[in-house]
């Protein structure tokens, strides 16, 4: 898979090395020549010294040949511009963008060409809530500009789904249970799977179905 990464900071370098080690064809775009000269990275990574926010530079880098583009710079404005160009000018199928400042996360959506936005502070907050919250729906990740969401609920003893099978629940058509973690083991949900107190239930939902899934699993 051909993957373009904008930004050769610590985050961009790590992603590039990790993907190259996995056998992917990685293009790392960095504006600062001195960073490219002194950086230590996997020899399989292709470097291109240019401004990732310039259309001509991206055209010369053949961005249209990439299947994934990752905006990993330390500047949210640059990440948004690169994401928009990658999606609209070069039709890259999947664009992933790093959110540096949590207050800017609302901008990272399909209008700016972003399929998946990654905000480390929000992700850490969600993982903390997931670890300590019982009977509460926690949103872990958002995909496709927020149109698909991975949520988690640790079932309380009084959850309305306790002792009920999935096939007996009125689950919205645009929602699905993807995993149940029980006693440190992963249970793949099936129609006859019966929920128990303490189950960690992971579900994929849409904005329209999230409230229904919350009501089904928590009663609130």
N, C-alpha and C positions, 0 to 999 in steps of 0.2 A: 504494500500500500504506500502511495506517495503522500507524505505529510509535510506541510509547511508550517514553520513556527516563527512567529515574529517576536524578536526580543531574545538576546543572549545573556540575560541576567542569570542569577542562580536558578530561578524557576525554569526558564527556557532551556538552559544547558542541561538540567537534570532530565527534563522531559525528552529532549533530543537524544541524550545518551541512552535513556531507558528504552525508547522506541527503536533506536538503531540496534541495540542489543537484542531486541525482539525480532530483528530481521526486516524491519520496515525501511523504506527509502525516505530519508529525512532531509529536508531543506531548512536550514536555519538562516533567517534574515536578520541582520544586525546593522544598524546605521553607523555605529562608531567603529572605525577601523582598528583602533588600539585594543578594543575589547576582543575583536576577532583574532588579532595577532597573539595575544597572551593567553587566550582561553585554552584550556585543556579539555578536549572532548573526544568522543569516539571517532576514529579515523574514517568511519563509514558515513559520517554526517557531512553533507554538502553545505558549504558556507556561501552566502551571497551578501556582500557588503552594500547596503542600499537603504533608502528610507522606505519602510514598509507601508507608509501612508501615501506614497506616490504611485499613481496608476502606471506610468511608464516603467518604473523600477519593477513593479510586480509583473508587468508584461514581459520584461526582459528575463525575469526569474522563472517564467513559464508557470505562473500560478494556476493557470487553467488546467494544467495536467495533474493537479493535486486532488485527492479525494477528501482530505481533511485539512482544515486550516485552524491553527491555534494562535490566538492573540494572547501573548504571555508577557507583554512589556509591563513596566512598573507604572505606566501612565494610562488611566482609564480612557482619556480622550483618544490617545493613539490606538488603544485596543478596539474602541468602537469604530474608528475610521477604517482600520484594517479589516475588521469583521464585515463592515458594510461593503467595502470594495471586493473582498473575497466572494461574498455571496452575489452581489448584483452585477459586478463587472466581469467576474471570472467564473461564476456559476459553480463555486465549490459546493459539493453536496452537503457537507457537514462542517459547521463553524463553531468552535468552542472558544470562549473568551474568559479571561481572568478578570475578576472584579477586585480592584485594589482598595477602594473605599466603599464600605457597605452602603452608604447613603446613595451611591450611584447605581445600585443594583437594579433599580426600577427601569433604567435606561437600556439594560442589556436584554433586549427582546428581539422578536422577529423583524420589527421595524428597522433595526440596525443590523440585520443579517445574522443575529446570534441564535444558534440552535440550543446551545447549552451554556449557561453562565455559572462560573465557579467562584463563589465568595467564601474564602477560608473562614473569616469570623462567623458568618452565618452557619456554615457547615459545622464548626466546632460547637456553636450554641445548640444546634439541632441534635448533635450527638450526645451532648450533656443532658439535654431534655429527654432524649430517648432512653438514656441510662437510668434516670431517676424518676421519670413520670409514669404513673400507673393510671389507667382509665382516661388518658388524654391523647388526642391525635397530634402527632408531631410530624411536620413536613421535613423530610430529609433532603431531597433533591428536586430540582425542577428541570424539565427538558422541553425542547421545542418551544422556546420562548414562554415557558410557564403553562403551556397547554397540556402537558403531561407531568404528573407529580408522583414521586415516591413518598408514601406516608407510612407511619408506624404507630401502632397502638399496643401497649401492654395491657392485656385484659384484666380488669378488676373483677373481684369475686361476684359483684352484682351486675356485670355486663349482661345485656339482654341476649347475647349469643352463646353464653355458657350452656353446655350440654346440647347445643343445636348443631346440626350438620350444615355445611355450606349449601347443599342443594335445597335446603328448606328456607334459605334466606332470600329476601327480595333485593338482590344486588342489581344496581344500575347496569345497563348494557355497556356503558363506557367506563366501567371500573372492573378490576380483577384482583383477586388475592394472588400474590406471587410467592409467598413463603410464610411458614409459621415456625418460629424458633421455640422449641419446648425442651426444657431440661438440657440446654446447651447442644441440642441436636436440631437439625433443620428438617422440617416435615414439608414435603411438597404438597400443596393443597389439592385435594380432589373433592368431588361432590360429596363423598361420604365422610370427609374429615370433620370430626366433632371438636369444637373448641373447648378448652379447659382454662380455668383461672391461671393467670400468669403467662399465658401464651403471648409471645411477641408476634404480632400479625403485621406483615408488610403487604401493602397494596399499591397498585398503580391506579391513579384517579385522574380525572380532568377537573377543571374549575367548577363545572356544572355538577359533577358527581361527588365532590369532596364532602360536602355537608351531609349528603345521604349516607356515605360510608361512615362518617363520624357518628351519625345518629344510630346506625346499625350496630356499630362496635361499642359505643360508649353509652348510648341512651340519651345523650344530650344534644 
